[in-house]
Amino acid sequence: MILAVTLAMAAAASGFDATADAFTGCLASSVRMGMTMRMKPDDFAVGFAKSCLSEQAAFRAESIKRGVELGRTEAEATAETDGNIANGRRIYAADQAKFYATGEVPR
């Protein structure tokens, strides 16, 4: 029984990790494209809002599922996930804006 639970948790983690990696990878790719094209931050923001939506949806679903598995209510898991997505997008967009302003490549 314990082995089954452990295997189930590992499978859940791998689904979460895979979707998180795909989503953040897509965001990073979008930022690199914005840097390469030296897009103005306002222009970048318009395209960035439309980018990585399928990866975001997959990550959101896995993250909410994992949050519930870890004991959060669905509402708590949803709020936490949506906040994390918004923060991640904000941070990636700020990296592109900083590059545009300074020429400094972020982390």
Helices and strands as residue ranges (DSSP letters): H 2-36, H 41-50, H 53-69, H 74-102
